[in-house]
Structure formats: structure tokens, C-alpha cells
Amino acid sequence: MSEQFYSEILREHGLKATVTRLRILELLSESKVAMSHSEISDCFDNEKIDKVTLYRTLNAFVECGIAHKVANEDRNWLYAIFDKDIKPNGTEGSEHKHEHAHFICSACDKIYCFPVVEEMKFNKLKDLMGFKIDQHEIRLHGTCPVCQ
């Protein structure tokens, strides 16, 4: 994706397109796995992004719906962008929906975002059993292709 695309994403979500935000957004959107604060920071070793700036940027991304966070097995936050979620506002599917599952590899502890298939959707529980679900999280555990 181009810098212009990422700038548009930031602006559409009410964020200023700073160099740091652009770089973090690009990194997260190109990553196949959820990343911790320290993993993200390590990717910018030469640029020395301030830790507080990184935390604030990640929190801003989560608050405005660009990214989401998921806890790993140690209950540390990891940040990710499910590539089907990131679209400029006003385009079809632009609202961030947490309509995906997280696959946790038991060998390497990496967390992958998976699309949710119809059988995994819980919105039918209200009709079937009277439950109203405000949010849900689907976590799958197993071994990723790299570790198999």
C-alpha cells in the first residue's frame, strides 16, 4: 500500500498523518501476526521511536477503530490490523468490526487473525436462546504452518 493510502486511513479516522503514525500503520498492516509494543519498537531500532509516543499511537489506533488489541497467553497486549478491516471511512466495510478469530500457535506463541466463518457467528444466539451479546472473542489454539 502507498503512503497516500495510509495517510487517507489516518485522516478518515480523525488522526493526523505524522511520520511515526504512518510507519506504525504500515508495519501493523503488513504484519501477518499481532505484535507487542516491544516487537513494534524493535522494528524501529534505527529511528528510536519514543515509548510513550508508541503507546499513545497504538491506543489512538485502537480507540478510532484502525487496529485492535488482543491479550496473549501471558495477558500482555498485542496489536494487529486484520487486513479486511482497514479501509477508508465511507467505503463499504470501513467500520472496524472485530469479526475475526485469533489463532494462537502453541509452539511459537504468535497470534494470527482469521476471518470468521458463518458457523462461528454468535448473533443467532439471541434468536435461539434469548441472549444479547455485546462483544465476543474467538480464540483458536494449535500449531501454525511454520511450526508444523
Secondary structure, DSSP 8 states (H G I E B T S, - for coil): --HHHHHHHHHHTT----HHHHHHHHHHHH-SS-EEHHHHHHHTTTT---HHHHHHHHHHHHHHTS-EEEE-TTS-EEEE--TTT---TTSTT-S----EEEEEETTT--EEEEE--GGG--TTHHHHH----S----EEEE--TTT-
